[in-house]
Amino acid sequence: MPDNVELIVRFHPVGGEDVSILTADFATVDDALMTISRALDEHRSLILSRAKYNREATENAVVVNLSNVVSVRVGRQDTETAGHYL
C-alpha cells in the first residue's frame, strides 16, 4: 500500500466561507473522492483522523457534517483553480 499523501480538501457550505482541511487520510486523490462521495451518498459525516484545520501544526481528528455542503474540492495544492470537484 502506498504512503498516504497530504491533500487539501476544501468544503464549500451552503452559507459562509469555504473551509480547507489538510489531511493525510487518503492514499490518492481518487481514494479521497470515493470516500467523500460515499459519505455524501449515505448522508453521513466524514471522519478524518489525520487532519490539520487552517494549517495548524498538529494533526487532529475532524468530523465534517456534510449535510450543508454544496461542493468539495480535493487537490494537492490549495488554490482556487487546482483540484477536483465533487
N, C-alpha and C positions, 0 to 999 in steps of 0.2 A: 504494500500500500504506500503511495507517495506521501511525502510530508505535506501537511496542510499549508496552504498559502495564506497570506494575510490579505483579506478582501475588505473593501469598503461597501457596506450595504446602506443605501440611502432610502429612507422611507418618506413618502410624501403623504401626509394625512389629509383628511377632508378639510380641516381647518387648521391654521397655524403654519409654522415653518417646517421645512424638511429636517429630518433627524438622521445624522450619519453615525454609523457604528462600525468600528474597525474590528474584524473578527478573524480568528484562525480556526473556526469550527468546521471548515469545509476544505476538501482536497482540491476542488476545481470550481470555476465559475458555474459550470453546468450542475455540479453537485449542489451548490447553493441555490440555484434557480429551481431545481427539482424539489428540494426540501421546503423552500418558501412557498412554491406553488401548491404543494401537498397540504401545507398548513392552511393556506387560503381556502383551498377546496373543501377541507374538512372543518372549516370555521373554528379553528383553534389558534392559540397563541404560538408564537415562535420562541423557542428557548435556545439561547446562545450561551454556552458555558465558558467560552474563551473570547470575551468581548471587551473592547475599550470604547467607552462613550465619550464623545467630544475630545478625542485624542489624549485621554488620561494616560498616565504612565503605567498603571497596574491593570491587569486583566480582572474582570468581574463576570459574574453570571448575569444575564439580562433576559427578561421576559418581555416580549413585544406583543401587545394586543393588536392584532391585525384587523379588527372589526371596522376601524375608521381609516384604513389605509387605502388611498386611491391608486398609488403605484409604488413600485420598488425598483431601485436601480442597483445592480451588482457589478462591481468592477475592481480592477487592481489600482486604479488612480481615482482620486476624489476631485473630479472636475465636472462641469455642467454637461459636457458632451461625451464623456467616457462611460463605458459600462453598458449593460444590457438591462432593458426594462421588462418588467412583468406586466 
